[in-house]
Amino acid sequence: MNASWSVAVAGVFIWLGMVLAISFLEAPLKFRAPGVTLALGLGIGRLVFRALNSCEAVLAVVVAVGLFTWGPSAGVVAAFAVAAAALAIQVVGVRPSLTRRSDAVLAGAPGAGEHRSRSHLVYVALELVKVVALAALGILLFAG
């Protein structure tokens, strides 16, 4: 065990904790708070997820630097690659669609916001993939 391994482990578990706390705790609960309208919840969500994704990108770089300075196993590299790819797909492929949809809801477009979008479901599925990949990565780091 060395400093770069420690940095990688810390980065993985901070990243995992942030995703679990924001995506699976804060996001669904904010809409249950008294006085939070759909428009307010969407506005908060956009800010929170933009910040989360920015923090995740920084943590991905920190983890990558920590991993690749000590020569990780193929399993560690694969788990990291899955988590990083899920994040990249969310930011580049899914969030623009979610932003367009929330713009329509916030503008009061007819029918907007009546049903969950397919993009939202894809985003949530990618969050689950990321959680599994980060948990596997953390376990592999401790096992290796």
N, C-alpha and C positions, 0 to 999 in steps of 0.2 A: 504494500500500500504506500502511495506517495501523495504529494500535494495535488498533483493533477487528477488522480483518481478521486481524492476527497472533493475537489471542485466539481467533478463530473457527477458524483453521487449527490452532493448538495443541490446542484442545478436540476437534476432529474426530479428529486423529491419536492423541491420548491415549485417546479413547473407542474408536476402532478397535483400538488395541493391547490395551486391556483386554479387549474382547470376544474377540479372537483368542486371547489368552493364557489366559483363564479357560475359555471355552466349548470351545475346540478343542484345548487342551493340558492344562490342569489337570484338567478334569472327567473326561475319559476315562482319564487316567493314574492318578488316585487309586485307582481300583478294581483296578489292577494291583500296587499297593504291597503288600509282605508284611504280613500281619496285618490288612488293612483288610477288614472284613466289609461286607456289604450295608447293614446298619443303620448302621455307622459312616460309610460312604461317603455314605449319604443324609443323615445328620446334618450332616456337613461340607458337603455340597453345598447344603443349605438355607441354611446360614449364609453361605457364599461367594456364592451367587447373590442372596441378599437384599442383601448388601453391594454386589455388582456392580451390581444394578439401582438401588440408591440413588445410587451414584457416577455411573451413566449418566444418571439424572435430573438431577443437578447439572450434569453436562457438557452435557446437552441445553439447559439454561437458559443456560449460559455461551456455547455456540455460537449460540443464538438471539439473545442480546444482541449478541454480536460481529457476527453477520450483519446484523441489522436496524438497526444504527446506520450502515451505509454503503450500504444499498440494493442487495441482491444481485440477480442475474439470476433469471429464471424457473426455469432449470435448477437453480441452487443451492437455491432455495426448494423445488423439487420433491424433490430428493435429501434435503434435511434433513427434509421432511415425511414421506417414506417411512421414514427411520430413526427418527424420533420416533414415528410411528404404530406401527411394529413393536414398539418398546419398550413403548408404552402397551398394546398388545394382549397382549404377554407378561405384563405386570404385572397387568393388570386381568382379562384373559380366560383366560389359560392357567395362571399360577402358582397360583391357588386350586385348580384341579383337580389339579395336581401335588402340592400340599400335602396334599390329602385322600388321595391315593394313597400318598404317603410316610408319612402318619400310619397308614394301614392296614398297610403293610409293617412299620413300626416296632412296631405293636401285635401283629404276628404273625397277622393275619387270614388265613384259609385262601385260598390261590391268589393272594394279593397278592404282587406282585413277580416272578411267574413269567415274564411277558412285558413288553416295553416298551409303555407306554401310548401311545395315539394323541396324547394331550396332549404327551407328551415329544417325539414326532416333529414336532408343530406348533411347539413351542418351538424345536427345532433348525432347522426351516425358517425361522422368523422370525429366528433368529440369522444364517442365511445371507443373508436379505434385508437385514438391518441391515448386515452386512459389505459387501455390494455397494453399498448406498446410501451408506455412509460413505466407501468408497473412491472412488466416483463424486463425492461431495461434495468430498473433498480434491483430486481431480484438477481439478474445475471451479473450485475456488477458486484454484488455481495457474494455470489456463488463462485465467481471466477477469481 
